[in-house]
Amino acid sequence: MITAREAAFALLKKLQKDAAYSNLLLENAALTRDLSARDRALTSALVYGVIEHRLTLDYNLELYLTKPLQKLSPDAVCVLRLGALQLLYLEKIPPSAAINESVKLAKKHCAFASGLCNAVLRKVSQNGLRLPPEEDERYLSVKYSCPQWLIDRWTHDYGEETAHGILSASFAPQGFTVRVNPLKTDAEALLSRLAQEGVSAAPTELPLVLRLNRLPCRVDELPSFRDGLFHAQDKASVLCALAVGAKPGETVFDLCAAPGGKTFTLAEEMQNRGVVKAFDLHSHRVALIAEGANRLGLSCVRAAQGDASAFDPALGLAHRVLCDVPCSGLGILRQKPEVKWKDPDSLGDLPAIQLKILENGARYVRPGGRLVYSTCALSCAENEDVCDAFLRKHPELRPVPALPQLSGQPFLTLFPHTHDCDGFFIAAFEKETDA
């Protein structure tokens, strides 16, 4: 039977090969299905840990190598990172077990490097976590395991103090939050039901949003989930949907809707009265929206394929349009830590795509209607700069406070370290009425 460390090794190799998202890969990993709940938890901790702390692990490993880590075989690098993670960050694992199990893994996948792995990991164990001196330009990058370009971008966009807050929060425990389906239950009743199912849960400061602190199984295996009593959604995503201000009986477009969390909240806020047209470019993601809406009993949702950047006059106009556009994901490092290892040059085309979607979304808004733009990016280039460019070209839309209860400003940035949620940007605009 496969062990947790072998599963983590295989998953890390697949992540590197396929450039997949860690959360999706772990959710769908067939090779972990036969593991015990404890071993699945360890597998997850190993995979996320190596991705989160990769730069710090590499710095510590290279202290005891005679050549750069990249000169070793990929299998040996993976074994070393897994071993160093256990020694430096997973305190419940005895150092002897971390080293011995790593050597076993090396003998199975890269036998020629097993002696090297043994020697290097023993040095790591003896000397503990090491960081460059604070005056060293690499200090923050190594301490927070974050590429320097990203630290520089956050410092430039938000200032040094906020940049440090974002970096610290990227390692904070990822709370799992859900939104109660008010069409079927209420928060108090759901808390009671979850307790019966062995789930430790608690309310948050947002109405209808609960934090699940301990799960006995996968969330989609819970009877309450199957009965459509809630859907998984981060607090930032809930706030984004609330910023749309959807009301019963209205027509609302969600142009980049998959996997559907905001669509579901919109429909629930509308009391399942009216129409929410939810679009995605890919048919399998449209199916996810339709499946979720059916489970929740949201008959007002109409899921369909659609290109958010291309205008379709057959759709007509809407009271409200949400453009939650494709973005870099730089605000969700707690969920997808691999995002920070993207090539920064690959992000350069995003603002033009985002602006195109926002401009297309504006064409669907009826006079007097509302347009909301959002990203899960912490980047002025993808947020404020896109909105400013949009407003220069569209005087018929005026910026308005997205969430007046949080800020009177039209552009709202939610930071993980101050709002205890994903990093998120929300902007709202209203179209002038016809004269």
N, C-alpha and C positions, 0 to 999 in steps of 0.2 A: 504493500500500500504506500502511496506517495505521502511524504511528510510535508509539514508546513514550509520548511526551508526549501525543499525541492519545488514545491508549488510556487513559492515566491521567486525562485531562480528562473523558472520557466516563464512566469508572467512578466518579469522584468526584461527577459530576452524578447518576448513578444512585443512589449511596449516599445522597445528600441527598434525593432524591425518594422512594425506596422504604424508607428506614430499614433497609437490609439490613446484615448483618454483613460486614465487609471480607474476612475469610478465606474465607467461603463464596462471596462475589461473585468474588474473584480465582480461586478454584478452578474456577468454572463459567463464567468469562468467555469467551464464544465469540470475541469480537473480538481476544483475545490469542493465539488458537491458531496464527495464521499468523506470529506474531512469532518471531524467533530467541530462543534461550535467554537470550542477553545482554539483548535488549530486553524480554523477559518479566521478567527480574530488575530492570531499570530501572523498568518499569511498577510492579512491586510496591513498590520502594523509594519511588517518587513517591507512590503512593496511601497507603501506611502512614505515610510521612513527613509528609504534609500533615495526616492525621488526628491523629497523635501530637503534632505541634508547632503545631497550629492557633493556639492562643492566643498563643504566642511569635511566630509569623509575623505575626499580626494586629497585635500591639503594634509590631513593627518597621516594618510597612507604614504604619501610621497616623502614625508620626513624620513622614512626608513627604506626607501627604494633608491637604487643607484641610477635609475632611468625613469623618465616620465611614465605615469600610469598608462597613458595612451599607447605606449610601446608594447604593453602586455597584450595577451589575447583577450578578446571580449569576455570569454568565459571566466578567465582568471580575475579580471576586473570586477565582474559581477559577484564572484565569491568573496573577494576582498571587501567590497562595499557592504555586503550582507554581514560579514563578520565584524567589521568595524562599527556598523550601526548597533549591533547587539552589545558590543563592548562599551560604546560611548553613550548610548541613549536608552537602551532597554535594561533598566536596573534590575528587573526581576529575573533576568537570565544570568546564571553564574558564568563568570569569565571562562572557566574550564569548559563548560558546555558550549559556549559560543565558539571557542577555538576548535574544539574537537569536532563539532558538527560541521564547521566550515572546512576543515581539512578533509572530512569524509566527502563533502560535496565536491571539493577540488579533485580528489582521487577519482571520482566518478566522471567528471566533465572535463578536467584539464590536469591529468595526473602529473604531467611534467612540471606543473607549477605548485604542487601540493606542499613541497618543502618551503618554497618561498612564502606561500600563504601562512604556513605555520609560524615562520620566523617573524614576518611582518606583524601579524596579529598579536603575537606575544609582546612585541615592542609597544604596540598600541595599548595593550592591556596594562603594561607596566607603567606607562607614562601618562595615560589618561588623555582627556581632550586638550588639545593645544590650539591656540589662536596666535596670529601675528601680533606684534606689539601694536598698541592703539595708535601710535603715530605712523604706522605702516599704512600705505594707501589701500592695501588689500583687507584691512581689518574688518570693516563693515560687511564686505562681500563674503568673507569667510565666516564671520560670526553668524550672519543670517542666511548663509548659503544662497546668495542671490547674485546674479551677474551684475557687474558694475554699471552697464548701460541702463539697467532698470532702476538701480538706486539713483543714478544721475537724473533720469527722467522724472521720477517722483519728487526728488529734491527741487528740480527746476519748476515743476508744475505746482507743488503744494507746500514747499518749504521744508527745511531740514527736520523740524520737530514732527510734522505730520508724516514725512517719509519714514522716520524711525518708528512711528506708531504703526504704520502699515506693515513694516518689516516684522515687528514684534508680533502683530496679530496674525501673520501668515502661519505661525506655528501654534496658535491657540486651538484648543480642542474644537472640532467641528460639531456644533450642536445640530441635531436633526429636528427640524421643525415641520409641523403639518398644519393645514388649515381645516378647521371643522366645516363640514357641509351643513349649512344652516337649514337647508331644505329637508334634511333627514333627522337632525339631532341638534343638541347645543353643547357648549364646552363642558359643562358640568356632567352631563350624561355620558359624553364620550370619555371623559377622564375616568368615570366609574367603569365603563365598559373596557377600557384599556387595562385598568388595574385587574379586572377579572381574567384578562388574557395574558397576565404576567408582565405587562409593560409599565415601567416607571415613567410617569409623565407629569408635567406641571404647566400651568398657564404662563403666558408671557405678558408683557405690557400691551401687546396688540390684542384686541378682542378677536376671538375665534382662532387664535394661533397658539398652539401648544408645542412645548419642547419635549421630545421623547429622549429620556436619559438612558434607558436600558431596554433592549429588545431581546426577547427569547428566541427570535427567528428573524428571517428577512421580513421587511415591512409588508411586502405584497403577499405574505403567507398568513397575515393576521385576518381573522374573520371580520373584524370591523372595517378593514381596508376593502375586503372583497364585497362587503355590504354597502360600500360607497359612502361611509360616514366621514371620510376625510381624504385629502390628497396631500402629498408631500410638497412643501413649498417653503423656501427661505423667506425670512421676514422682509428682505429687500424686494423680492419679487412680489410679495403681497402688497407692499406699499406702492409699487409701480402700478399694479392693477387698480388699486384704490385711487391713484392719481387720475386715472381715466374718467372717474366719476360717472360710470355707467348707471342708468336708471331704468326701472321696469318699462317695457314697451318700446325701448329704443332699438335702433339698428347700430351695431358696433362691429368694426372690422379689426381683427388682430392679424396683421400682415405677415408676421414671422412667428407663428404660434407654437410650433412643436417645442417640447413634448406636451404642452397644453396647460401648464399650471396657471398662467395668467388668464387664459381663456376660461378656465373653470371658475376662477374667482370672479371674473367679469359676469359670467352667467349667474352665479349665485347672488351677486350684488343686485342683479336685475330680477331676482326672484323667479328665474326661469321664464320670464315674460319678455317678448321681443325676439330679436335675432342676433346671435354672435356668429359672424362668419370668420372662421379660423383657417388660415392658409399656411401651407408649407410647400417648398419646391419638390420634395421627395415623397413618393406615394407611401412608403413604409412609415414615414413620420406622420403623415396625415392619418394613417391607420391608428397610430398611438393616440392621437387626439380624440378620434372617434370612439376608440375603446374606453378611454378614460371618461369621456362625457357620458357614455352609456352606463358605465359602472356607477357614476355619481347621480344618474337620473336627470341629466341636463339635456332635455329635449330641444332647447332653443339653440343649441350649438350646431352649426353647419360646417363640417370640416371638408376642405377641398384642396386640391393642388392649385398652386398659384405662385407666380413670380412676383415678389414684392417690389421689384424694380421696374416692372412693366405694367402700364395702365391698361385696365380692361373696362371699357365703358359699359359693358353689359352688367357689371356689378351694381351700378347705380351709386348713390351717395349714402353716407352714414352720418349719424349724429356725432359719433366719436370714432377715432382711428388710433390704434396703437402700433407704433413701429419700434419693436424691441429688436434692434438690428444685429446682424452678425458682427462680432467684435473680437478683440484680442483676448478677452477673458482675464485681463490683468487684475480684476477685482475679486476673483474666485480662487485664489491660490490655495485656500484651505480645502477646497473640494478637488481641484485639479492642479496639484503642485507642478506638474510637468509644463504648464503654460509658461513659467518663467524661463524655461530653457529654449523657447522659440528663438529663431533667428530674427533679430529686430528688423532686418531688411524686408522680411516677409510680411511685416505689418503695414508697410508704407502705402499699400493700395486701399486699405480699409476705409479711410475717411471719404474717398471719392465714392465708394460703394454705398456707404452709410448716407451720404448726402443725396445720392440718387434715390434711395428708398424713401427717405424723408420727403423729398420733393414729390415723389409719386404718391405717397400717403396723403399729402396735402390736397391732391386732386380729388380724392374721395370724400373730403370733408364738406358737408353742406354748410351754407352760410349760417353763422352763429354757432357752428360746431367746434369740437375740441380735438386737437391733435397732440399725442404724447410720443415723445422720442426717448428711448432708454437704451443703455448698454450696461453690461457687467464689466466694463473696463474702467480702470483708474488711469486716465490719460486725457489730457486737455485736447490733444489732437483729434481724438475720437469723440469728444464730448462738446465742450464749449466752442471749440473752433468750428465744428460742423454746424452747430446751431447758429453761430454768428454768420457763417457763410450763407446759411439758409435764409436768415432774416434779411440779409442784404438783397437777396433776389426775390423775396416774397413779402412786400409791404402789406399785403392783404391779411397777413397773420401777425398777431401781436403776442409777445411772451406774457404769460400769466403765472402766478405761483403754482407750482405743481402740487405741493402739499402744504397749504397755509398753516396747518397745525405744527409743522416742523420748521418752516422757513417762509418768510415773505418774499424771497427771491425766486425768480422764474426757473433758475437752474439750481438743482439740488444734487449734491454729491453725498452719498452715504459711505462712511468709512468703517471698516471692520472694527477698528479699535475704539471708536466713539459711539457707534450705533449697534454693535454686537450683531452684525449681519454681514452678508456679502458686500464687497465694494460695488457700488452701483451709482449710476447717473440717471436722473430723470428730469426732463424738460417738458413744459406744456405750452401750447399755443392755442389761441382762439381765432377763428376766421371771422372777419367782419361781416355783418349782415348786409344784404343788398339794400341799396338806397331806395 
